[in-house]
Amino acid sequence: MTAPRLQRTRQELAAFLRARREAVTPEQVGLADSGRRRTPGLRREEVATLAGVGVTWYTWLEQGRDIGVSAPVLERIARVLKLDGAQRRHLFLLAQNRPPVEPGKTWCSVPPLVRRLMDDWPDHPAYVLNLRWDVLAWNAAAQTLFDFERRPAGQRNLLWLLFTAEDLRGAFVNWAEQVPGMLASFRRDFVRATTDPSITELVRQLERASPEFRQWWPCQDVRAPCTGSRELLCDGQVRRYQHTTLTVDEDRHLRLVVYARDEE
């Protein structure tokens, strides 16, 4: 007997597939409009053909029957149904009870609301990183600490600056203790996008430019996104900050890093 929770999940999968199929027009997938249809959107046999699966099998899947489905097939169905990132994850969770492997891509634009949010924090340094750790935006407080504006646009990458910019290295008290942990955090992003040529090229450039990077990169240390306490030198004074990383766009791998002065 099917467990109630599993049965409910299959019913939700069936309803989700039907709703998304009905929301896609034949023109959106390159099919000629054959005239009036009894139901809106695509037919089941059209989805099956475009996804490269049997009509009977797809019908069973949309009916919520107890059948297995592989990740490649789900990917093809997601493309046919024009699912966005959130809908694709929802499909995988319903069909396999686990999220899909997200393709790593480097994104280079920041939502205007995030920029406004940072500007509303005059006392909290904040900046936005993408998957490659390019610094895409920052507020005035972050400019005071890290002087991003002075860096050439092609070098506004946090990892590159940490290992090659002497003034930024000097801003981090106990640099040699703090940076290996940040590098271990970057490795989590690197392994999500090892086929992205811009990220692999960054690693190659750092291997050539920094002895410390060459020493630490082969260690294969991996850590969660950086959070905790950090000491920074600003205007000749050592200041302690608490810092954390917030996801602002999961599909585009954009993160907001925020610093707050430690009250001592």
C-alpha positions in Angstrom: 0.0 0.0 0.0 1.4 3.4 -1.0 2.3 5.6 2.0 0.0 8.7 2.3 2.8 11.2 1.9 4.2 9.5 -1.2 0.7 9.3 -2.7 0.2 13.0 -2.0 3.5 13.8 -3.7 2.5 11.9 -6.8 -0.8 13.7 -6.9 1.0 17.0 -6.7 3.4 15.9 -9.4 0.5 15.0 -11.7 -1.2 18.3 -11.1 2.0 20.3 -11.6 2.8 18.6 -14.9 -0.7 19.1 -16.2 -0.8 22.8 -15.2 2.6 23.5 -16.8 1.7 21.6 -20.0 -1.5 23.6 -20.4 0.5 26.9 -19.9 2.8 26.2 -23.0 1.5 27.0 -26.5 2.5 25.0 -29.6 4.2 28.1 -31.0 6.5 28.3 -28.0 8.0 24.9 -28.7 8.1 25.3 -32.5 4.9 23.5 -33.4 2.4 24.7 -35.9 -1.0 25.6 -34.5 -3.4 23.0 -35.8 -6.5 25.0 -34.9 -8.8 24.8 -32.0 -8.0 22.4 -29.2 -10.2 20.8 -26.6 -7.7 21.9 -23.9 -5.3 24.7 -23.7 -1.5 24.3 -24.2 0.3 21.2 -25.4 -1.1 17.7 -25.8 0.5 14.9 -23.8 1.7 13.2 -27.0 3.4 16.4 -28.0 5.3 16.7 -24.7 6.3 13.0 -25.0 7.6 13.4 -28.5 9.6 16.6 -27.8 11.0 15.1 -24.6 12.0 11.8 -26.4 9.8 9.5 -24.2 6.9 7.2 -24.9 3.4 8.6 -24.9 2.2 5.9 -22.5 5.1 6.4 -20.1 4.5 10.2 -20.0 0.8 9.7 -19.5 1.5 7.5 -16.5 3.9 10.1 -15.1 1.3 12.8 -15.5 -1.2 10.5 -13.8 1.0 10.2 -10.8 1.6 6.4 -11.2 4.4 4.6 -9.4 7.1 4.8 -12.1 10.8 5.8 -11.9 12.1 8.7 -13.8 15.8 9.7 -14.4 17.4 13.1 -14.1 18.1 13.4 -17.9 14.5 12.7 -18.7 13.3 15.3 -16.1 15.7 17.8 -17.7 14.2 17.3 -21.1 10.6 17.6 -19.7 11.6 20.8 -17.9 12.9 22.3 -21.2 9.8 21.3 -23.1 7.6 22.8 -20.4 9.7 26.0 -20.3 10.3 25.7 -16.6 12.3 28.4 -14.8 14.8 27.6 -12.1 12.3 27.5 -9.2 9.9 25.3 -11.2 12.6 23.0 -12.3 13.7 22.4 -8.7 10.0 21.8 -7.8 9.7 19.2 -10.5 12.8 17.3 -9.3 11.6 17.4 -5.7 8.2 16.0 -6.6 9.6 13.3 -8.9 12.8 12.3 -7.1 12.5 13.8 -3.6 15.8 15.7 -4.2 16.7 18.9 -6.0 18.6 18.8 -9.3 22.2 19.5 -9.8 22.3 23.2 -10.6 24.5 24.3 -13.5 27.0 26.9 -12.4 27.0 30.1 -14.4 28.6 33.4 -13.8 26.1 36.3 -13.7 27.1 39.9 -13.9 24.0 42.0 -13.1 22.5 43.0 -9.8 18.8 43.6 -9.1 18.1 47.4 -8.5 16.4 46.6 -5.2 19.6 44.9 -3.8 21.6 48.1 -4.7 19.0 50.2 -2.9 19.1 47.9 0.1 22.9 48.2 0.4 22.7 52.0 0.1 20.3 52.0 3.0 23.0 50.6 5.2 25.5 53.5 5.6 27.2 51.9 8.6 27.4 48.3 7.3 29.9 47.5 4.5 28.1 45.3 1.9 28.9 43.9 -1.5 27.5 41.4 -4.0 29.5 38.5 -5.4 28.7 36.1 -8.2 29.8 32.5 -8.6 33.2 33.6 -9.8 33.5 36.0 -6.8 33.5 39.1 -9.1 32.5 42.1 -7.0 29.4 43.4 -8.9 28.2 46.1 -6.5 29.0 47.7 -3.2 27.9 50.5 -0.9 29.8 53.5 0.4 30.8 51.7 3.6 32.4 48.8 1.6 34.2 51.4 -0.5 35.7 52.9 2.6 37.1 49.5 3.7 38.1 47.9 0.4 38.4 50.8 -2.2 36.7 48.8 -5.0 36.3 51.8 -7.2 40.1 52.2 -7.6 40.5 48.7 -8.9 40.4 48.2 -12.7 37.0 46.7 -13.7 38.7 43.5 -14.9 40.3 43.0 -11.5 37.3 43.6 -9.3 37.3 40.0 -8.2 37.5 39.4 -4.4 39.7 36.3 -4.7 42.1 38.0 -7.1 42.4 41.1 -4.9 42.9 39.0 -1.7 46.0 37.3 -3.2 47.4 40.1 -5.5 46.5 43.5 -4.1 49.0 44.4 -1.4 46.8 47.2 0.1 43.8 44.9 0.4 45.9 42.1 1.9 47.0 44.7 4.5 43.5 45.5 5.4 42.9 42.0 6.7 44.5 41.6 10.1 46.0 38.1 10.3 45.6 37.7 6.5 47.4 34.3 6.5 44.9 33.0 9.0 41.7 34.4 7.4 42.2 33.9 3.7 42.6 30.0 3.6 39.1 29.8 5.0 37.8 32.2 2.3 39.6 30.1 -0.4 38.0 26.9 1.0 34.6 28.7 0.7 35.4 29.6 -3.0 36.1 26.0 -3.8 32.4 25.2 -3.2 31.6 27.6 -6.0 34.4 26.4 -8.2 33.2 22.7 -8.2 29.8 23.9 -9.2 31.1 25.5 -12.4 34.3 23.7 -13.3 33.3 23.9 -17.0 33.0 27.7 -16.9 36.1 28.9 -18.7 36.1 32.2 -16.8 36.4 30.5 -13.4 39.0 28.0 -14.5 41.0 30.8 -16.1 40.9 32.8 -12.8 42.4 29.8 -11.0 45.1 29.5 -13.6 46.0 33.2 -13.3 46.1 33.0 -9.5 48.4 29.9 -9.7 50.8 32.0 -11.7 50.5 35.2 -9.7 50.4 34.0 -6.1 52.8 31.6 -4.2 50.2 31.3 -1.4 47.5 30.4 -3.8 49.7 27.7 -5.3 50.4 26.3 -1.9 46.8 26.3 -0.5 44.7 25.5 -3.6 45.9 21.8 -3.8 44.8 21.2 -0.2 41.2 20.6 -1.3 39.8 22.2 1.8 36.0 22.9 1.4 33.9 25.0 3.8 30.5 26.6 4.0 30.0 30.2 3.0 32.1 32.5 5.1 30.5 33.8 8.3 31.8 34.8 11.7 34.2 37.4 13.0 36.9 39.3 11.1 39.4 42.0 12.0 40.0 44.7 9.4 42.3 47.7 9.4 40.5 51.0 8.6 42.0 54.5 8.9 44.9 53.1 11.0 42.6 51.4 13.5 41.8 47.7 13.9 38.0 47.1 13.8 36.3 43.9 14.5 33.3 43.0 12.3 30.7 40.2 12.3 30.0 39.1 8.7 27.6 36.9 7.0 26.6 35.9 3.5 23.0 36.1 2.2 21.6 34.5 -1.0 19.8 37.2 -3.0 19.3 35.2 -6.2 19.7 31.4 -6.1 19.3 30.9 -9.8 22.0 33.4 -10.7 24.2 32.5 -7.7 24.3 36.0 -6.4 25.3 36.6 -2.8 25.2 39.6 -0.6 28.1 39.8 1.9 27.3 42.1 4.9 29.6 43.3 7.7 28.5 44.8 11.0 30.7 46.4 13.6 31.3 44.1 16.6 30.0 45.8 19.8 32.6 45.4 22.4 
